Amino acid sequence: MNTAPINTSAKKKYSAKYIRMRILLSMAYKNLLFKRLRTFLTVLGVVIGIGAIVFLVSLGLGLQKVVTDEIVGSNSVKAIDVSSPKPKTIKLNQDAINKFEKYPKVDSVAQTFSFAGKAVFQSSNTDTVINGSDQNYLDLSSFKLVEGDKIAIPSDDQVIVNTSLLKTIGISDNAKIMNQKIKLVIPKEKRQEASGNAEVDEDFEREVTVVGVIDSGSGAEVFTTDTLLLTSGFQDYNQVKVVVASKEDVAAVRKQIESQGFLTASPVDTLDQINQVFTILNFLLAGFGGIGMVIAVLGMFNTLTISLLERTKEIGLLISLGARRKDVKRLFIIEALALSFMGAVFGILTAWGLGKAINLALFNLAESRGVNDTFSVFFIPMWLIVGILAFTAITGLIVVAYPARRASRISPIDALRHE
């Protein structure tokens, strides 16, 4: 039998036929524009779904950032609170502080006395908490003055009082207490415990000058320097703050301190709990936003499926003219990715704009009530944007999988015959 030789060059030429990406992009663009309203509604569904996810997640992240910045934003996150479980046997005095200062990674040690006492002003005699702290401890406590100034260092006759104490003694105008004299009284029993001197038989009394007012909570409090109490024989501190070099050093230094029998606490514990709570909250918020995304996915699937049914003849003609089945798949994939990408971009922009507007409204409201600190309850980090774009791209590929596969399997003969 005489067989003709196979023309390999013709075969290669035939197999090389394909639709260039530039042409596929142009076809996808025209197909989406041909049904403008349907394309718009499909993109709008994705915008609503993505916008809801970004808006709710950015709200959770913003609230988390506001809370954590209050801790991380100051040195308090690197501070370890130290107290004694048995003050009579495990003393938190200067000897203990000297040991803490020698530990590796310890930058400084701040200390404070704290006693239940009385504040006497004119005819008022009020129960209060008297705190005697060094300057480092006062700085770490992040007190915000509402009147007056800080205590001049060194000083043993100046104090700062809080607004709760002023309300208790009947003063509504903070300025009226400035530079006024008040008497501090600590019972002799507390004085004996803190000095280790059983022979102390009288209360501690000292007249001091008010130089500042803070808003530190509901209980009446007075703050002065530890010098005032040290010079009066007080020795054992109630609490010490050990400041380490970095947040990562907190755990190691805590172990060293606890090995001496002391109790420790750290804002890092609170920070970890906050992060756990907000992680769960962010997943819940993303889940609520995902409801809109499910509707958008169904809309996109419907659009692509209807597009397939409407273009059966066109697809059959493309294949009969030499287009590969891969080209047909790519055409539908490009259209799906275009719908997803446009929806994602406009959804992110919508959520960002709405978040900015709400932030501005909240800031103006806070400013009208005397709050001057800037804050933002909506926060969109870069990883969220990248994650959303990747999520929508993957979602688009999943949605288009069935229509693209079905389109690539259309028989050109049957399509042209029936259409």
C-alpha positions as a printed Julia matrix, in Angstrom:
419×3 Matrix{Float64}:
   0.0    0.0     0.0
   1.33   3.37   -1.03
   1.13   5.81    1.83
   2.02   9.47    1.56
   4.73  10.73    3.91
   3.54  12.7     6.9
   4.11  16.41    6.48
   5.63  17.16    9.91
   6.03  20.87    9.2
   2.34  21.2     8.39
   1.48  19.32   11.56
   3.61  21.63   13.66
   2.11  24.62   11.93
  -1.4   23.38   12.64
  -0.64  22.6    16.29
   0.85  26.04   16.75
  -2.5   27.72   16.08
  -3.78  29.54   19.11
  -5.46  32.78   20.08
  -3.01  35.27   21.41
  -3.52  36.64   24.91
  -4.01  40.17   23.54
  -6.92  38.98   21.43
  -8.4   36.99   24.32
  -8.28  40.09   26.52
  -9.98  42.13   23.79
 -12.7   39.49   23.36
 -13.31  39.28   27.11
 -13.53  43.07   27.34
 -16.1   43.26   24.53
 -18.12  40.37   25.94
 -18.38  42.09   29.33
 -19.34  45.41   27.72
 -21.93  43.77   25.48
 -24.15  43.07   28.51
 -23.34  46.17   30.52
 -26.2   45.94   33.01
 -25.55  42.29   33.79
 -21.83  42.94   34.2
 -22.54  45.93   36.43
 -24.9   43.99   38.68
 -22.43  41.1    38.94
 -19.58  43.44   39.87
 -21.87  45.27   42.3
 -22.6   41.99   44.07
 -18.87  41.35   44.48
 -18.36  44.94   45.67
 -20.99  44.49   48.37
 -19.6   41.11   49.44
 -15.94  42.19   49.52
 -16.82  45.6    50.95
 -18.74  43.99   53.82
 -15.85  41.65   54.64
 -13.22  44.42   54.51
 -15.4   46.87   56.45
 -16.18  44.45   59.29
 -12.68  42.97   59.51
 -11.09  46.45   59.43
 -13.43  47.44   62.28
 -12.22  44.47   64.35
  -8.58  45.2    63.51
  -9.04  48.89   64.26
 -10.55  48.23   67.69
  -7.78  45.73   68.41
  -5.16  48.31   67.4
  -6.73  51.0    69.61
  -6.69  48.67   72.62
  -3.21  47.25   72.07
  -1.68  50.66   71.3
  -2.71  51.78   74.77
  -0.47  49.01   76.12
   2.26  48.65   73.51
   2.43  52.39   72.92
   4.16  52.94   76.25
   6.93  51.31   78.25
   4.31  49.51   80.34
   4.38  46.52   77.97
   8.01  46.0    78.99
   7.28  46.43   82.7
   6.82  43.58   85.17
   4.73  44.26   88.27
   6.33  42.64   91.32
   4.68  42.15   94.71
   5.29  40.03   97.78
   2.93  37.2    98.76
   4.16  37.41  102.38
   5.33  40.96  103.14
   6.5   40.05  106.65
   8.9   37.32  105.49
   9.61  38.13  101.81
  10.36  41.81  101.92
  10.2   44.02   98.85
  12.85  46.49  100.03
  15.95  48.15   98.67
  17.99  44.93   98.94
  15.5   43.15   96.66
  15.54  46.07   94.24
  19.34  45.94   94.05
  19.11  42.27   93.06
  16.56  43.0    90.37
  18.78  45.69   88.88
  21.6   43.17   88.43
  19.52  40.77   86.34
  20.42  40.64   82.61
  18.09  42.58   80.28
  16.79  44.78   83.13
  16.87  48.46   82.21
  15.45  50.03   85.37
  13.42  49.38   88.49
  10.6   51.63   89.71
   9.05  51.37   93.15
   6.03  52.6    95.05
   4.53  52.61   98.52
   0.78  52.32   98.86
  -1.17  52.7   102.08
  -4.75  53.2   103.16
  -4.81  56.53  104.98
  -6.62  59.82  105.31
  -6.46  63.19  103.59
  -7.4   66.16  105.74
  -8.38  69.42  104.02
  -9.84  72.21  106.1
 -12.82  70.58  107.84
 -12.9   67.5   105.57
 -11.38  64.2   106.7
 -11.47  61.67  103.84
 -10.33  58.07  103.52
  -7.88  57.76  100.64
  -5.05  55.68   99.22
  -1.66  57.33   99.67
   0.92  56.39   97.04
   4.58  57.27   97.37
   6.37  56.56   94.07
   9.62  57.45   92.42
   9.59  59.35   89.13
  10.04  56.2    87.0
   6.94  54.64   88.52
   4.89  57.78   87.91
   6.05  57.88   84.26
   5.16  54.21   83.71
   1.71  54.79   85.18
   0.92  57.19   82.28
  -1.06  59.63   84.37
  -2.7   62.46   82.46
  -2.86  65.73   84.32
  -6.1   67.68   84.08
  -4.8   70.56   86.18
  -1.4   71.8    87.38
   1.97  70.16   86.77
   4.14  67.21   87.77
   5.85  67.01   91.13
   9.2   68.77   91.13
  12.04  66.3    91.71
  13.5   66.13   94.33
  10.63  67.06   96.6
   9.06  65.66   99.76
   6.23  68.15  100.29
   4.29  68.1    96.98
   1.43  65.83   95.96
  -0.93  65.14   93.09
  -4.55  64.29   93.89
  -7.23  62.75   91.71
 -10.63  64.14   90.83
 -12.41  61.49   92.92
 -10.78  62.86   96.07
 -11.83  66.39   95.15
 -15.43  65.3    94.67
 -15.35  63.6    98.07
 -14.22  66.78   99.83
 -16.73  68.87   97.86
 -14.49  70.63   95.31
 -15.88  70.77   91.76
 -13.36  73.24   90.31
  -9.93  71.6    90.02
  -8.15  74.96   90.02
  -9.37  75.74   93.55
  -7.2   73.02   95.11
  -4.01  74.17   93.41
  -1.23  75.16   95.85
  -3.51  74.4    98.79
  -2.23  72.55  101.86
  -3.61  69.14  102.83
  -2.54  66.77  105.6
  -1.73  63.11  104.91
  -2.27  60.59  107.7
  -1.11  56.94  107.7
  -2.1   54.75  110.71
   0.73  53.65  112.98
  -0.02  49.96  112.25
   0.81  50.44  108.57
   3.86  52.44  109.54
   5.09  49.63  111.78
   4.66  47.01  109.04
   6.48  49.05  106.39
   9.33  50.12  108.67
   9.79  46.89  110.64
   9.83  48.95  113.81
   7.43  47.72  116.48
   8.23  50.73  118.66
   6.42  53.15  116.36
   3.49  54.36  118.44
   2.08  57.3   116.5
   0.46  57.89  113.14
   2.41  59.3   110.24
   1.27  62.89  109.6
   2.65  65.33  107.06
   1.32  68.57  105.59
   1.91  68.81  101.83
   1.06  71.09   98.9
  -1.18  70.09   95.98
   0.55  70.83   92.65
  -1.54  68.76   90.22
  -4.81  66.94   89.58
  -5.32  63.73   87.6
  -8.32  61.62   86.64
  -7.32  58.15   87.82
 -10.56  56.32   88.61
 -13.39  56.19   91.11
 -11.37  55.8    94.33
  -9.81  58.72   96.18
  -6.02  58.72   95.73
  -3.01  60.88   96.54
   0.35  60.58   94.78
   3.63  61.84   96.13
   7.3   60.91   95.84
   8.76  57.97   97.74
  11.25  60.43   99.28
   8.51  61.7   101.57
   8.01  58.21  103.02
  11.64  57.03  102.92
  12.75  59.97  105.06
  10.04  59.03  107.57
  11.31  55.5   108.09
   9.25  53.52  105.57
  11.33  50.7   104.02
   9.18  47.94  102.51
   7.57  48.78   99.18
   4.16  47.48   98.21
   4.94  47.11   94.53
   7.86  47.36   92.15
   7.94  47.67   88.36
  10.92  46.02   86.67
  11.45  47.41   83.16
  13.24  45.09   80.71
  14.97  45.85   77.42
  12.25  44.43   75.17
   8.91  42.63   75.26
  10.65  39.35   74.38
  12.72  39.51   77.6
   9.7   39.67   79.9
   9.23  35.9    80.31
  12.88  35.18   81.23
  13.12  38.0    83.78
   9.79  37.0    85.34
  11.14  33.5    85.98
  14.18  34.94   87.74
  12.06  37.18   89.95
   9.55  34.44   90.77
  12.43  32.12   91.78
  13.03  34.56   94.67
   9.48  33.98   95.97
   7.86  37.14   94.57
   4.65  37.37   92.57
   4.73  38.9    89.08
   2.22  40.22   86.58
   2.7   41.76   83.16
   0.61  43.64   80.58
   1.86  41.01   78.11
  -0.62  38.59   79.72
  -3.43  41.03   79.05
  -2.14  41.67   75.53
  -2.19  37.95   74.7
  -5.74  37.63   76.0
  -6.79  40.68   73.98
  -5.29  39.21   70.8
  -7.08  35.9    71.36
 -10.43  37.62   71.86
 -10.02  39.82   68.79
  -8.86  36.91   66.64
 -12.16  35.15   67.36
 -14.06  38.42   66.84
 -12.38  39.04   63.47
 -13.33  35.57   62.25
 -16.92  36.18   63.31
 -17.01  39.55   61.55
 -15.5   38.03   58.41
 -18.17  35.32   58.57
 -20.96  37.92   58.67
 -19.38  39.72   55.73
 -18.99  36.41   53.91
 -22.79  36.09   53.66
 -22.76  38.87   51.09
 -19.86  37.21   49.31
 -21.82  33.96   48.95
 -24.59  35.88   47.18
 -21.98  37.55   44.96
 -20.45  34.17   44.05
 -23.86  32.82   43.04
 -24.42  35.92   40.91
 -21.06  35.51   39.2
 -21.73  31.82   38.53
 -25.11  32.71   37.05
 -23.57  35.37   34.81
 -20.89  33.06   33.44
 -23.33  30.18   32.91
 -25.81  32.36   31.02
 -22.93  33.79   29.0
 -21.95  30.25   28.05
 -25.48  29.39   26.87
 -25.74  32.61   24.88
 -22.4   32.09   23.11
 -22.58  28.42   22.17
 -22.5   29.24   18.45
 -19.62  31.67   18.91
 -17.59  29.07   20.82
 -18.33  26.38   18.22
 -17.2   28.75   15.48
 -13.96  29.58   17.33
 -13.11  25.91   17.73
 -13.96  25.13   14.1
 -11.64  27.93   12.99
  -8.74  26.36   14.9
  -8.98  27.74   18.41
  -7.81  25.3    21.04
 -10.08  24.19   23.84
  -7.52  25.77   26.23
  -8.2   29.13   24.55
 -11.92  28.82   25.25
 -11.15  28.03   28.89
  -8.8   30.98   29.13
 -11.46  33.32   27.7
 -13.91  32.42   30.46
 -11.19  32.53   33.13
 -10.18  36.03   32.02
 -13.78  37.21   32.23
 -14.23  35.69   35.69
 -10.99  37.21   36.98
 -11.96  40.59   35.54
 -15.3   40.49   37.38
 -13.58  39.38   40.6
 -10.78  41.94   40.39
 -13.06  44.9    39.65
 -15.39  43.87   42.46
 -12.48  43.44   44.89
 -10.85  46.79   44.07
 -14.07  48.79   44.3
 -15.13  46.84   47.4
 -11.88  47.69   49.18
 -12.14  51.34   48.14
 -15.76  51.51   49.31
 -14.9   49.99   52.71
 -11.89  52.31   53.06
 -13.94  55.41   52.23
 -16.76  54.45   54.58
 -14.26  53.7    57.36
 -12.56  57.07   56.85
 -15.88  58.88   57.03
 -16.88  57.13   60.26
 -13.42  57.75   61.77
 -13.72  61.45   60.96
 -17.21  61.65   62.46
 -16.11  59.88   65.66
 -13.02  62.07   65.98
 -15.08  65.26   65.56
 -17.53  63.99   68.18
 -14.7   63.18   70.61
 -13.0   66.51   69.95
 -16.23  68.37   70.71
 -16.18  66.69   74.13
 -12.59  67.65   74.92
 -10.7   64.57   73.65
  -7.73  65.7    71.56
  -5.97  62.36   71.04
  -6.23  61.01   67.5
  -7.59  57.51   67.06
  -8.93  55.26   64.33
 -11.48  52.48   64.84
 -10.98  51.21   61.27
  -7.63  49.84   60.17
  -6.87  48.21   56.79
  -3.34  46.73   56.77
  -1.58  45.81   53.54
  -1.83  42.09   54.26
  -5.62  42.39   54.36
  -5.68  44.03   50.92
  -3.37  41.4    49.42
  -5.34  38.62   51.12
  -8.66  39.94   49.8
  -7.31  40.21   46.23
  -5.94  36.66   46.43
  -9.21  35.42   47.94
 -11.33  36.95   45.17
  -8.97  35.61   42.48
  -9.22  32.08   43.9
 -12.99  32.45   44.27
 -13.25  33.56   40.63
 -11.24  30.54   39.47
 -13.46  28.18   41.48
 -16.66  29.78   40.16
 -15.52  29.65   36.53
 -14.25  26.07   36.7
 -17.52  24.45   35.61
 -18.58  26.96   32.88
 -15.05  27.0    31.4
 -14.83  23.2    31.38
 -18.24  22.89   29.78
 -17.43  25.54   27.18
 -14.2   23.8    26.19
 -16.11  20.55   25.56
 -18.64  22.03   23.16
 -18.69  20.15   19.85
 -18.33  22.67   17.02
 -20.42  20.54   14.64
 -23.32  20.19   17.1
 -23.09  23.86   18.09
 -23.21  25.12   14.5
 -25.94  22.62   13.55
 -28.32  23.51   16.39
 -27.58  27.22   16.51
